[in-house]
Amino acid sequence: MDETVAEYIRRTVLKIPRDEIKMMLQKWGFLSEAQLQTLNFHQIKDNISQEVVQLCEENSANIKQAAALDIIYNHIYQNKRMWSVYQMKKSGEELEYFDITDFKKKFKGRLRSTLKNVTITFKEYEDNAIWIRVAWGTPYKKPNQYKPSYVVYHSQTPYVFISASVLKSNLPLLCQALIVASNYHDIREMELRSHSLDSLKDIVFKRYSQNFQTYTPKLLQGENVEPENADIRIVQENRSEKERIHKLNQEAFGSGPQPKLEFAQYRLETMFKSDPKMDVLDKKEPFRCLVKFSSPHLLESLKSLAPAGMADAPLSPLLTCIPHKARNYFKIREKKDLHPENLVS
C-alpha cells in the first residue's frame, strides 16, 4: 500500500470520534468482520488508527477505497462543510430515464478529458442521492486528497449541492461535468448557502412549506400579567398588537422550525415610474440591485424581527420570499413599479 494512502486512512480515522470508529469501519465494508474483531477500540485513537492502517495494508488498500471511507465520514458529518445550491436547466420539459452507470461514465469522461490527475469516487444512498468526491491535481502533481470537492446530486431533479474545495478554478470543470452527465444544458448557482445540507434540501425540494392556515394565537404564559394601575385600553391595545404580529408571523413563516439557511442572495430589477410633471428621470432605465442576507440562522432571524419590535408586521415580501425564490431560480427577477414616494433613503 502506498505511503500517501496509508497516511490518508490514518488521518481519516483520527477525525472520527472514538465511539463511532467501529460503526464507520463497518459501513465502509473494506475490512472483514474477523479483522474488525482484532481491533481494540478502547485504546487511544492514534493506536487505533495505526492498527487500522496495518489491516488495510494486508488488504492492499488503494486511494479510491480510502476516499470511500472519507465519503462515509462526510455523509455523517455533513454539517462540517459549507454547501451551496446549484440549479440545472433543460431546453425542454421532457423527462429521461436516469441510468447511474451512464451518469458515472459521462461524469468521469468529461472531467478526465480536461484534467488527468483527478480522483473521482461515487457512493449511492437510499434517498436517490449520489455523493461524488473529487480530489484535484494538476498536470504535474497528484490529486490533493485533503482538499476535495463534494457533490450531492439527487437523480431526476435539477438540483445539485456542492461543497467546493479552495481551488475555485476547478468549479467550472465540475459544473460542466455535471450538466454533461445529467443531460442538462445550463447550471447556475442559486446563492443559497448553509452548513445544514438537510435544510437546503428542505427548501428546494419543498419539504419546507410556509403555513397559511387560519391561526388563533394564544398568549404566552405570563403575558396577561399587567400592572395594577395600567390603563385597560393600553393593555388591550398591546395585547391585540402582539396577537396581530403573532398571526402575521405564522402566515409568513408557518408554525414549525425554519430550515437553517446561512446565506441568501438574489437580484432585484424594478422600473422607476414617476409623474411626468416631476421629470425625475430623463430615461426609463431599470433600477437594479443585489440583495444579500447572511446570518447563523437566517430564516429564524427574519422571523424574529417583528416580535422583537425591529420591523413592522407584516414583513416585506422581499424578506419572506427567500424560500420561494430559491425554488424558482431561473425566474428570480422581480419586476415592479417603483414610485418616488416609496423610496427609502
Secondary structure as a PSIPRED ss2 file (coil, helix, strand):
# PSIPRED VFORMAT (PSIPRED V4.0)

   1 M C   1.000  0.000  0.000
   2 D C   1.000  0.000  0.000
   3 E H   0.000  1.000  0.000
   4 T H   0.000  1.000  0.000
   5 V H   0.000  1.000  0.000
   6 A H   0.000  1.000  0.000
   7 E H   0.000  1.000  0.000
   8 Y H   0.000  1.000  0.000
   9 I H   0.000  1.000  0.000
  10 R H   0.000  1.000  0.000
  11 R H   0.000  1.000  0.000
  12 T H   0.000  1.000  0.000
  13 V H   0.000  1.000  0.000
  14 L H   0.000  1.000  0.000
  15 K H   0.000  1.000  0.000
  16 I C   1.000  0.000  0.000
  17 P C   1.000  0.000  0.000
  18 R H   0.000  1.000  0.000
  19 D H   0.000  1.000  0.000
  20 E H   0.000  1.000  0.000
  21 I H   0.000  1.000  0.000
  22 K H   0.000  1.000  0.000
  23 M H   0.000  1.000  0.000
  24 M H   0.000  1.000  0.000
  25 L H   0.000  1.000  0.000
  26 Q H   0.000  1.000  0.000
  27 K H   0.000  1.000  0.000
  28 W H   0.000  1.000  0.000
  29 G C   1.000  0.000  0.000
  30 F C   1.000  0.000  0.000
  31 L C   1.000  0.000  0.000
  32 S C   1.000  0.000  0.000
  33 E H   0.000  1.000  0.000
  34 A H   0.000  1.000  0.000
  35 Q H   0.000  1.000  0.000
  36 L H   0.000  1.000  0.000
  37 Q H   0.000  1.000  0.000
  38 T C   1.000  0.000  0.000
  39 L C   1.000  0.000  0.000
  40 N C   1.000  0.000  0.000
  41 F C   1.000  0.000  0.000
  42 H C   1.000  0.000  0.000
  43 Q C   1.000  0.000  0.000
  44 I C   1.000  0.000  0.000
  45 K H   0.000  1.000  0.000
  46 D H   0.000  1.000  0.000
  47 N H   0.000  1.000  0.000
  48 I H   0.000  1.000  0.000
  49 S H   0.000  1.000  0.000
  50 Q H   0.000  1.000  0.000
  51 E H   0.000  1.000  0.000
  52 V H   0.000  1.000  0.000
  53 V H   0.000  1.000  0.000
  54 Q H   0.000  1.000  0.000
  55 L H   0.000  1.000  0.000
  56 C H   0.000  1.000  0.000
  57 E H   0.000  1.000  0.000
  58 E H   0.000  1.000  0.000
  59 N C   1.000  0.000  0.000
  60 S C   1.000  0.000  0.000
  61 A C   1.000  0.000  0.000
  62 N C   1.000  0.000  0.000
  63 I H   0.000  1.000  0.000
  64 K H   0.000  1.000  0.000
  65 Q H   0.000  1.000  0.000
  66 A H   0.000  1.000  0.000
  67 A H   0.000  1.000  0.000
  68 A H   0.000  1.000  0.000
  69 L H   0.000  1.000  0.000
  70 D H   0.000  1.000  0.000
  71 I H   0.000  1.000  0.000
  72 I H   0.000  1.000  0.000
  73 Y H   0.000  1.000  0.000
  74 N H   0.000  1.000  0.000
  75 H H   0.000  1.000  0.000
  76 I H   0.000  1.000  0.000
  77 Y C   1.000  0.000  0.000
  78 Q H   0.000  1.000  0.000
  79 N H   0.000  1.000  0.000
  80 K H   0.000  1.000  0.000
  81 R C   1.000  0.000  0.000
  82 M C   1.000  0.000  0.000
  83 W E   0.000  0.000  1.000
  84 S E   0.000  0.000  1.000
  85 V E   0.000  0.000  1.000
  86 Y E   0.000  0.000  1.000
  87 Q E   0.000  0.000  1.000
  88 M E   0.000  0.000  1.000
  89 K E   0.000  0.000  1.000
  90 K C   1.000  0.000  0.000
  91 S C   1.000  0.000  0.000
  92 G C   1.000  0.000  0.000
  93 E C   1.000  0.000  0.000
  94 E C   1.000  0.000  0.000
  95 L C   1.000  0.000  0.000
  96 E C   1.000  0.000  0.000
  97 Y C   1.000  0.000  0.000
  98 F C   1.000  0.000  0.000
  99 D C   1.000  0.000  0.000
 100 I H   0.000  1.000  0.000
 101 T H   0.000  1.000  0.000
 102 D H   0.000  1.000  0.000
 103 F H   0.000  1.000  0.000
 104 K H   0.000  1.000  0.000
 105 K H   0.000  1.000  0.000
 106 K H   0.000  1.000  0.000
 107 F H   0.000  1.000  0.000
 108 K H   0.000  1.000  0.000
 109 G H   0.000  1.000  0.000
 110 R H   0.000  1.000  0.000
 111 L H   0.000  1.000  0.000
 112 R H   0.000  1.000  0.000
 113 S H   0.000  1.000  0.000
 114 T H   0.000  1.000  0.000
 115 L C   1.000  0.000  0.000
 116 K C   1.000  0.000  0.000
 117 N C   1.000  0.000  0.000
 118 V E   0.000  0.000  1.000
 119 T E   0.000  0.000  1.000
 120 I E   0.000  0.000  1.000
 121 T E   0.000  0.000  1.000
 122 F E   0.000  0.000  1.000
 123 K E   0.000  0.000  1.000
 124 E E   0.000  0.000  1.000
 125 Y C   1.000  0.000  0.000
 126 E C   1.000  0.000  0.000
 127 D C   1.000  0.000  0.000
 128 N C   1.000  0.000  0.000
 129 A E   0.000  0.000  1.000
 130 I E   0.000  0.000  1.000
 131 W E   0.000  0.000  1.000
 132 I E   0.000  0.000  1.000
 133 R E   0.000  0.000  1.000
 134 V E   0.000  0.000  1.000
 135 A E   0.000  0.000  1.000
 136 W E   0.000  0.000  1.000
 137 G C   1.000  0.000  0.000
 138 T E   0.000  0.000  1.000
 139 P C   1.000  0.000  0.000
 140 Y C   1.000  0.000  0.000
 141 K E   0.000  0.000  1.000
 142 K C   1.000  0.000  0.000
 143 P C   1.000  0.000  0.000
 144 N C   1.000  0.000  0.000
 145 Q C   1.000  0.000  0.000
 146 Y C   1.000  0.000  0.000
 147 K C   1.000  0.000  0.000
 148 P C   1.000  0.000  0.000
 149 S E   0.000  0.000  1.000
 150 Y E   0.000  0.000  1.000
 151 V E   0.000  0.000  1.000
 152 V E   0.000  0.000  1.000
 153 Y E   0.000  0.000  1.000
 154 H E   0.000  0.000  1.000
 155 S C   1.000  0.000  0.000
 156 Q C   1.000  0.000  0.000
 157 T C   1.000  0.000  0.000
 158 P C   1.000  0.000  0.000
 159 Y E   0.000  0.000  1.000
 160 V E   0.000  0.000  1.000
 161 F E   0.000  0.000  1.000
 162 I E   0.000  0.000  1.000
 163 S E   0.000  0.000  1.000
 164 A C   1.000  0.000  0.000
 165 S C   1.000  0.000  0.000
 166 V C   1.000  0.000  0.000
 167 L C   1.000  0.000  0.000
 168 K H   0.000  1.000  0.000
 169 S H   0.000  1.000  0.000
 170 N H   0.000  1.000  0.000
 171 L H   0.000  1.000  0.000
 172 P H   0.000  1.000  0.000
 173 L H   0.000  1.000  0.000
 174 L H   0.000  1.000  0.000
 175 C H   0.000  1.000  0.000
 176 Q H   0.000  1.000  0.000
 177 A H   0.000  1.000  0.000
 178 L H   0.000  1.000  0.000
 179 I H   0.000  1.000  0.000
 180 V H   0.000  1.000  0.000
 181 A H   0.000  1.000  0.000
 182 S C   1.000  0.000  0.000
 183 N C   1.000  0.000  0.000
 184 Y C   1.000  0.000  0.000
 185 H C   1.000  0.000  0.000
 186 D E   0.000  0.000  1.000
 187 I E   0.000  0.000  1.000
 188 R E   0.000  0.000  1.000
 189 E E   0.000  0.000  1.000
 190 M E   0.000  0.000  1.000
 191 E E   0.000  0.000  1.000
 192 L E   0.000  0.000  1.000
 193 R E   0.000  0.000  1.000
 194 S E   0.000  0.000  1.000
 195 H C   1.000  0.000  0.000
 196 S C   1.000  0.000  0.000
 197 L H   0.000  1.000  0.000
 198 D H   0.000  1.000  0.000
 199 S H   0.000  1.000  0.000
 200 L H   0.000  1.000  0.000
 201 K H   0.000  1.000  0.000
 202 D H   0.000  1.000  0.000
 203 I H   0.000  1.000  0.000
 204 V H   0.000  1.000  0.000
 205 F C   1.000  0.000  0.000
 206 K C   1.000  0.000  0.000
 207 R C   1.000  0.000  0.000
 208 Y C   1.000  0.000  0.000
 209 S C   1.000  0.000  0.000
 210 Q C   1.000  0.000  0.000
 211 N C   1.000  0.000  0.000
 212 F C   1.000  0.000  0.000
 213 Q C   1.000  0.000  0.000
 214 T C   1.000  0.000  0.000
 215 Y C   1.000  0.000  0.000
 216 T C   1.000  0.000  0.000
 217 P C   1.000  0.000  0.000
 218 K C   1.000  0.000  0.000
 219 L C   1.000  0.000  0.000
 220 L C   1.000  0.000  0.000
 221 Q C   1.000  0.000  0.000
 222 G C   1.000  0.000  0.000
 223 E C   1.000  0.000  0.000
 224 N C   1.000  0.000  0.000
 225 V C   1.000  0.000  0.000
 226 E C   1.000  0.000  0.000
 227 P C   1.000  0.000  0.000
 228 E C   1.000  0.000  0.000
 229 N C   1.000  0.000  0.000
 230 A C   1.000  0.000  0.000
 231 D C   1.000  0.000  0.000
 232 I H   0.000  1.000  0.000
 233 R H   0.000  1.000  0.000
 234 I H   0.000  1.000  0.000
 235 V H   0.000  1.000  0.000
 236 Q H   0.000  1.000  0.000
 237 E H   0.000  1.000  0.000
 238 N H   0.000  1.000  0.000
 239 R H   0.000  1.000  0.000
 240 S H   0.000  1.000  0.000
 241 E H   0.000  1.000  0.000
 242 K H   0.000  1.000  0.000
 243 E H   0.000  1.000  0.000
 244 R H   0.000  1.000  0.000
 245 I H   0.000  1.000  0.000
 246 H H   0.000  1.000  0.000
 247 K H   0.000  1.000  0.000
 248 L H   0.000  1.000  0.000
 249 N H   0.000  1.000  0.000
 250 Q H   0.000  1.000  0.000
 251 E H   0.000  1.000  0.000
 252 A H   0.000  1.000  0.000
 253 F H   0.000  1.000  0.000
 254 G C   1.000  0.000  0.000
 255 S C   1.000  0.000  0.000
 256 G C   1.000  0.000  0.000
 257 P C   1.000  0.000  0.000
 258 Q C   1.000  0.000  0.000
 259 P C   1.000  0.000  0.000
 260 K C   1.000  0.000  0.000
 261 L C   1.000  0.000  0.000
 262 E C   1.000  0.000  0.000
 263 F E   0.000  0.000  1.000
 264 A E   0.000  0.000  1.000
 265 Q E   0.000  0.000  1.000
 266 Y E   0.000  0.000  1.000
 267 R E   0.000  0.000  1.000
 268 L E   0.000  0.000  1.000
 269 E E   0.000  0.000  1.000
 270 T E   0.000  0.000  1.000
 271 M E   0.000  0.000  1.000
 272 F E   0.000  0.000  1.000
 273 K C   1.000  0.000  0.000
 274 S C   1.000  0.000  0.000
 275 D C   1.000  0.000  0.000
 276 P C   1.000  0.000  0.000
 277 K C   1.000  0.000  0.000
 278 M C   1.000  0.000  0.000
 279 D C   1.000  0.000  0.000
 280 V C   1.000  0.000  0.000
 281 L C   1.000  0.000  0.000
 282 D C   1.000  0.000  0.000
 283 K C   1.000  0.000  0.000
 284 K C   1.000  0.000  0.000
 285 E C   1.000  0.000  0.000
 286 P E   0.000  0.000  1.000
 287 F E   0.000  0.000  1.000
 288 R E   0.000  0.000  1.000
 289 C E   0.000  0.000  1.000
 290 L E   0.000  0.000  1.000
 291 V E   0.000  0.000  1.000
 292 K E   0.000  0.000  1.000
 293 F E   0.000  0.000  1.000
 294 S E   0.000  0.000  1.000
 295 S C   1.000  0.000  0.000
 296 P C   1.000  0.000  0.000
 297 H C   1.000  0.000  0.000
 298 L H   0.000  1.000  0.000
 299 L H   0.000  1.000  0.000
 300 E H   0.000  1.000  0.000
 301 S H   0.000  1.000  0.000
 302 L H   0.000  1.000  0.000
 303 K H   0.000  1.000  0.000
 304 S C   1.000  0.000  0.000
 305 L C   1.000  0.000  0.000
 306 A C   1.000  0.000  0.000
 307 P C   1.000  0.000  0.000
 308 A C   1.000  0.000  0.000
 309 G C   1.000  0.000  0.000
 310 M C   1.000  0.000  0.000
 311 A C   1.000  0.000  0.000
 312 D C   1.000  0.000  0.000
 313 A C   1.000  0.000  0.000
 314 P C   1.000  0.000  0.000
 315 L C   1.000  0.000  0.000
 316 S C   1.000  0.000  0.000
 317 P H   0.000  1.000  0.000
 318 L H   0.000  1.000  0.000
 319 L H   0.000  1.000  0.000
 320 T H   0.000  1.000  0.000
 321 C C   1.000  0.000  0.000
 322 I H   0.000  1.000  0.000
 323 P H   0.000  1.000  0.000
 324 H H   0.000  1.000  0.000
 325 K H   0.000  1.000  0.000
 326 A H   0.000  1.000  0.000
 327 R C   1.000  0.000  0.000
 328 N C   1.000  0.000  0.000
 329 Y H   0.000  1.000  0.000
 330 F H   0.000  1.000  0.000
 331 K H   0.000  1.000  0.000
 332 I C   1.000  0.000  0.000
 333 R C   1.000  0.000  0.000
 334 E C   1.000  0.000  0.000
 335 K C   1.000  0.000  0.000
 336 K C   1.000  0.000  0.000
 337 D E   0.000  0.000  1.000
 338 L E   0.000  0.000  1.000
 339 H C   1.000  0.000  0.000
 340 P H   0.000  1.000  0.000
 341 E H   0.000  1.000  0.000
 342 N H   0.000  1.000  0.000
 343 L C   1.000  0.000  0.000
 344 V C   1.000  0.000  0.000
 345 S C   1.000  0.000  0.000
